[in-house]
Amino acid sequence: MSERSDQPEPIDPFEEIIAAETDRDPDLAVIEAGSRTLRAQGGAPQADVPARPGDPEVDKALREVEAELATRWGETKLEPSVARIAALMDVLGEPQRSYPSLHITGTNGKTSTARMIEALLGAFELRTGRYTSPHVQSITERISLDGAPISAERFIETYEDIKPYVEMVDASQEYRLSFFEVLTGMAYAAFADAPVDVAVVEVGMGGSWDATNVIDGDVAVVTPIDLDHTDRLGATPAEIAVEKAGIIKQDATVILAQQPVDAAQVMLKKAVEVDATVAREGLEFGVVSRQVAVGGQMLTLRGLGGEYPEVYLPLHGPYQAHNAAVALAAVEAFFGVGSQRPEPLDMDTVRKAFAAVSSPGRLEVVRRSPTVVLDAAHNPAGARATAEAVGEAFDFSRLIGVVGASGDKNVRGLLEAFEPIFAEVVITQNSSHRAMDADELAAIAVEVFGEERVQVEPRLPDALEAAITLAEEEGEFAGGGVLVTGSVITVGEARLLLGKG
C-alpha cells in the first residue's frame, strides 16, 4: 500500500468552473491558464461573402428575384404562426424531413455558432446545409452548402422551382408568405435537392412560431438569451425564453449556453415536458482555459466526451470561446458522444475544423493603417461582448466608433456599452428603411458621450472617411483604429465600401 501524501489533490480546472457558477457571473468562469501563444498563424481565413454575380444576365435575374421577395412582408413584420410555412412544406413534399438537423436559437452568437457547427460537421465528412440570417452583403449568404453560399444561379433556380407552390399557398392563406418564409422554404428545398447529410438551421426570431420551426431538430442549441425584440418576444429573459424553448422537440438533446437563471429554468422545464436531454455550459461542458493568440485565441474545451486541448480559434473575444464550446457540444451530441459512445471526437479533426472557422462582420479586420474593424453588434448585450473583446484583442490607443443602428433597437443601451472604449463616435445611417435617422441617433449619442465627442455624417461613405481621418490624427505608427457597428446592414455596406466584395 502506498504512503498517503499530505499534499492536497490537484484541482481540476473544470471543477473550478462548476464551483464558480454558484456565486459569480458565468462569463467570469473562464479560467485564464496556460502559456502557449500561437505564432505561426497569420490571421483568420478570408471570409466567404460573395460579391454580385459577374455575369450581367445572372445579376439581372438575381435582382429580379430580390425585387419579388421585397414585395413581401419584411423580416420585422410578423404574424405569429407556422401555418403558412407548414402549408408550403406540405405542397413541396416535406423536404425538411429528408435530413437530420441542428436547430439554433438565442439572442446573440447564433450565426457564429452555426458556422462553427457547420465547420465541425464538414470536417467529419458530412455534407452540410446551413441557413442563417440576416445576410452581411448578399442574400445568397443565407443558404450555404458544404460551407459556402450557394451560387447566384442556384439561388435563382431554387426560387423559380418553388415559386408556383409559393403562389399556390399565397392564394389559400389569409396572408401571403413573408420574405423570410419564402427564403426558409427555399433553404429546405435546396438542402433536400443537394442532398445534404445534415442541416444547421438558425431561427429568424424567437422559436415557437419562427418559420424555421417546421423541422424537428435532433439537437436544439440555445445561445445566450438577453433582451432583444422585446416588443415581440417579451420584456424579460424568462418571457423571451418561453418563445425560444419552442424549438426543443420530443426526445431531442438540448445544448444550453450559460443563461440568466430565469431563462434557464424555462428551458429546463420545457426539456422535462418533452423528455429531452440537457447539457449545460459550465456543468456538462465548457471553456476550461483560453489565451489570446495571434489572430484569435488558443482554447482548451471540455466537451461531453472529454477535454480538447490546444484548439486554435481564429476569432476574437471571450464570447466566441463560449460559442466554440457550445458548437463542440452540439456536434458531439449529434454524433451521440456522451450517450451512445463514450469516447470524444477525433482531436485533430476538431482542431482542423476550428482553425478554419470564419465569421464575416464579427470583429472582422478589413483594413490596416489605421485598422478598421467591423462588428454587427446591434443590441446592448452584443455591444458589451464586443467592447470587451476589442479591449482584449486590439491594442488601440484611440478608437473611433462609426455607428448606424435600426430604429427598433435599444440604441441608448448600445451606445452606453461602447462609451468606455470610443474616444469619439461618428453617427451615420445605412440605406435600410429600418435605419434610425442619423440626427435622431446623434441626439441620443450626445446624451451618452457629450457633444464634443459626437460627429454626425448621415452618409456612410462620409462617416467612414471622417472616422479614418480622426483615427489617423495620432500619426501613422500610433494605435488609432475604427470600429464600425450598430447593425448588420451598416457593417455589410461598410464592407462593400472598403473593398470587401
N, C-alpha and C positions, 0 to 999 in steps of 0.2 A: 504494500500500500504506500503510495507516495506521500511525502510530507506535505501537510497543509500549509499553504503560503499565507502570511499575514497581509500580503498585498491585496488591495481591493480589485475586484474583477474589472477589466476594462469596459468602458461604457460604449455600447453600440450607438453610433451617431443617429441611426434611425430611431432608436428608442428615445433619444433626446427630443426628436421632433414630436413623437407621440406625447411625451410628458409636457412639452411646451404648449401643445394645443389647448390644454386645460386652463391656462392662465395668461395667454397673450395673443395678440393678433396673429392669425395664421401666416400672414406674409412674413412675419418676423421669425418664423420657424425654420427658415432656410439657414443651414449651418455653414458658416464660412470655414472651409477646411481645405487642406492640400496646398501644394506649392507649385504645381506644374502649370506653365503657361504655354499655349501652343504658339510657336513662332514660324512654323512652316507655311501656314495658310496666308493667302493674300487677300482674304475678304470673302464676302458672300458671293455665290454664283449669280450670274446675270438673271434678273427676274424675267419671268415668262409672261410679259404683257404684249399682246400682238398689236401691230400698227394697222392702219387702214389697209385694205387689200390693194396690191399694186395694179391689178387688172382693173381698168376703168369700168368695164361691164359688171364685174363682180362687185365692185364698190357701189355702183349704182343699184344693183339688186339688193345688196345688204341695206342700203339707205332706205329703200322702199319697204323692206321688212320692218326696219326700225320705225319708220313713219306709221306703218299699220299698227304696230304694237303700241305706239304712243297715243293712238286714238282711244285706247282702253284705260280703265281706271289705273292710276299710278299706284306705286307701292305703299303710299301712305293713306290711300282711301280704301277702306276695308269694310266688308260686310261679313261678320264672324260666322263663317260656315264653310264646311268642306264639301257641300252638296254639289257645287259646280265642278270642282276638280274631280270628285268621285264619279260624276256623270261622264266627264271626259275620259277618265281611265276605263270606264265600262265600255264605251264605244271603241276605244283603242285596243281592247282586249287585255286589260290589266297588265301593261308592260312592267310596272313596278313590282310585280310578283315573280318576275323571272330571274331575280338575282337577290342574294342576301344584302343587307345594308347596315351601315352605322349611321345613326341619326344624331345630329348635334344641335343643342340649344344652349342658351345662356345669354348674358348681356355683352360681355367683351371676350375677345380671344377666339371666337368661333372659326373665323376663316384661317387664322394661323394654325389652329389645332387641326382643322380639316386638311390643310396642306401637309402637316406632319404625318397624320394618319395615312394619307394617300401615299406619301413617300415610303413609309414603312411597308405598307401592303405591296407596293410596286417592287420594293427591294426583295420581297419574298415571292416574286414572280407571279403575282396575281394581276390580272388586267383590271384596272380601276376606272370608275366613273366618278367624277366629283362635281357637285352642284353647290355653288356658293354665291353670295350676294352681299352688297352690290358690287358692280364691277369698278375697277380703277379707271380704265380708259376705253376698253372695247367690250361691247355687250357679249361677244363670243367668249370672254374670260369665264363667264358664269358656268359654262358646261365644258368640262375637261374629260379627255380620255387618255389613259396612260400618262397622266401627269402633265399634259399640255392642253391648252384651249383648243376646241375643235376649230377647224378651218372655217373661214367665211363661207366657202362653198357648201360645206356640210351643214352649217347653221341654216343657210337659206334652204337647202334641200329638206332638212328636218321640218322647218316651218311649213314649207309647201306640202309636205306629206301629211301633216296633221291638220292643216287649215280647213279642209272640208268637214272634219269631225268637230273642230272648234266652232265652226259656223252652225253645225247641227245642234250642239249643246247651247250655243247662244240663243237659238230660236226656241229652245224648250225651257229656258230658265227665266226667272223674274229679272235678273241682271246678267249682262254679258260677262264672260270670263274676263278677269282682270289681266293686266300686263304680267304680273308675277305668276298667276295661274297658268297662262299660256306658256311661259318660259319653263315652268315646272313640268308641264306636260311634254314639252319638247325634250327636256333633260331625261325624263323617264323613258321616253320613246327612243332617244338616241342611245341610251345605255342598253336597252333591250336589243336594239338593232346591231350594236357593235360586235358581239355581245360582251358585256363585262362580267368579271367573276364576282365583283363586289362594288357597291355604290357607297360613296361617302357624301352624305346629304346634310347641308346646313339649313336650318329653318330661316324663313324670312323675318318673321316676328312672332314671338310667343311660342306656341306649340300646339295646343289643343285644336285650334281652328286654322292653323297655318296650312297653306296649300300643300306643303311637303308631307303633311301628316296622313297621307293615304298609304304610306309604307308602314310596315311593322319591323322596325329596326331590331336586329338581333342584339345590338349593343346601343344603348342610349347614353349619350355623353352630355353632361351638363357642365359647361364652363361657369366661371363666377357670375353670380346674379347680383345686379345692382339696379339703381333707379334709371330707367330709360323708357321712353314711350309710355310714361305714367298715365297719360290720358286714355290709353287703350288697354294697358295690361294691369294697372293697379298702382297704388301710391306707396306701397311698402314692398320690401323684398319678398315677404311671405305671399302677398297677393299676386305678385308677378310670378312667383314660383308655382302657384296653382295652375296658371296657364302653361308654363313651360313643362310642368310634370306630365302634360298630356302626351308627350312623345314616349313615355315609359309604357311599354306594352307587356302583355302576359308572358311570363317566364323569361323576360329579357334580362340582360346584365346591364346594370347602371354604373357608369363611371362618373363619380361625383367629385368635381373640383372643390377646393375649400370654399365654403359658403357662409353667409350670415346664418346664425343659429336658427332663426325663424324660417328661413328658406330651406335649410337642410331638413328641418322637421317635416315640412310639407313634402319634400321629395321622398323621405324615408317612409312616410305614411302611405304615399301612393305606391311605392315599391312593395309594401306589405300587402296592399289591396290586390295587386296583380301577380303576387308571388314572384317578384323579380329579385335577382341577387344584386347586392350593392357592394361596390368597392369605393372607399372614401380616401381622398388625398389626405395625407398626414397620419393615416392609420394603416390601411392595406397597401398603399403605395405612396410615393412622394419623391421630393428632391432631397437627397442626402447631403450633397455639397455642390457648390458652384463657384467658379472663379472666372473673372474677366480674362479673356484671351484675345489675341489679335483677330479682329473681325467678328467677334462673337463671345462665346463663353465655353468653358470646359465643365462638364457636369458628371456627377455620379447620381444615377437614378435608381430608386428602389421600385421594382415592378412587382407584379403579382407572383412572379416566379423566382424572384431573387434580385440581386444587385447587378447593375450595369455601370461599371466604372469607365472613366475616360471617354465620355461621349462628347464630341465637339459639335456645338450648335452655332451656325453662323448667323445668329440673330441676337440682338441686344436686349438686356433687361431681365430683371427677376421674373416678371410675368411670363416671358417666353420660356423660361426654365420650367415654370409650373405648367404651361401649355404642353411642353415636351413630356412631362411626367404623365399628364392626362392622356396624351396621344399614345404613349407607350402602353399604358394600362388598357386602353381601349383595344389596341391591336392584340395584346396578349389575351384579352377576354374573347375576342373574335376567334382566335386560334385555340381557345379552351385552356389556356395556361391558368393554373390555379384551381381548375375544376376537373377536366378530363385528363390533363397532363401536368405533372409537377415541375418539369424542367423549364428553364427560361428559354426565350427565343435566342437564336444564334447571335452571339455577341458582335461578331464582325459585321454581320448584315445590318444589325441595328445601328452600329456606328456609321456605316457607309450611308445608310438612309438619312440619318440626321445631318450628316455633313453636307448633304446635297440640298437641304431644305432652303427655299426662298419664300419671302412673303412681301410682295410688292406693296409699297406705300406704308410699310410698318417699320419705322426708323430706318428708312432706306436712304443711303447717301447717293445723291445724283450729281454732285459737283464738288470740286475741291478748289481751294484758294479764292474765296472763302468756301468752307464746307457748307453745303446746303443739304438738309435732311428733310425728308417727307415723312409725316406720320398722320394716319387717318383717325386719330382720336377725335371723338365727336360728343362725348358725354363726360361729366366730371370724373367718374371712376377711371375711364380710359386715359384722361388727361393726367391724372395723378400718377398712373403707372408709367406713362410716357415721360413725365417730368423726372421721376426717379431714375428711369433708365438712361435718359440723356445725361444726368449728372454722373452716372456710373461709367458710361461707355465713352463719353467725349470730354475732353479737357478744354472746354470753351472758356475763355476769359471774358467774353462778351457775346451773348446770344440774343439775336433779334428774332422776334416772332412775326410770322405772317399768318393771320387768322381770318378765315372766311367760313361762316357757320350757317346751318339751316335755321330757319325761323321757329321750328317746332322743338328746338333743343334747349336745355338748361345752359344757356350761354354764359350767364354770370358764374355758375359753378365751374364751367370750363375755363373761363378766364382767370378765376381765382386760383385754380390749380396750377396755371402756368405763371402767375405773377412772380413767384420767387425766383424763377430761372430766366425770365425775359428782362434784359436791360431796357429794351424798348419794344413796342409792338406796332406793326403796320396792319391796320384793319382794311379788309377788302371784301369782295363778294364774288362768288362763282356765277356761272351762267344759268344755273338751275332756277326754275320758277319757285323753288322752295327756299332759295337763298335769303338770308336776312339782309335787309338793306344796310349798306355799309355805314351810313350815318347813324342809324338806329343802334347797330352793334358798337359803333365808336362811342356813343353816349354811355353805354354800359362800361366799356373799356376805360373811359376817363374816370368813372367812379371807382374802378378797381385799381388802375395803375397811376392815376393822376394825369392831368392834361399834358404835362411836359414829356411824358413817356409814350404818348399815343400819336400816331400819324395815320391819316386816312387817305387811301388810294383806292377808289371804287373799282378800277380796272385791275385785274390780277397781274397782267404784264408790268404795269407801273408799280404795283406793290412789290413784286419780286425785285425789280430794279432798285427801288428805294431801299429795301431791306439789305440787298447785297452791298449797296453803297454805304449804308450805316455800318455793316459788318467790316467793311474794308477800311474804315476810319482808323483802326488800330494799326494798320500797316500790313504789308504782305506776309510777314513772318509772325504776326501776332495770332492770338487764338480766337478771332471772331468767327461767328457762324450764324446760320439762318435755319430756323425750323418752321416749315410750312405745315399747318394743321387746321383742325376745326371741322373738317368734312372730307369724306371720301371723294366727293366731286371736286372740291378745291385741290386736293392732292393730285387727282388724275389730270386736271387741267394744267397744274403746275408742272407735272411730269412731262406733258407734251411740250409745253413752252420751253422747258430746259433740255429738250432734245432726246428724251427717253421715249421712243416710239412715235 
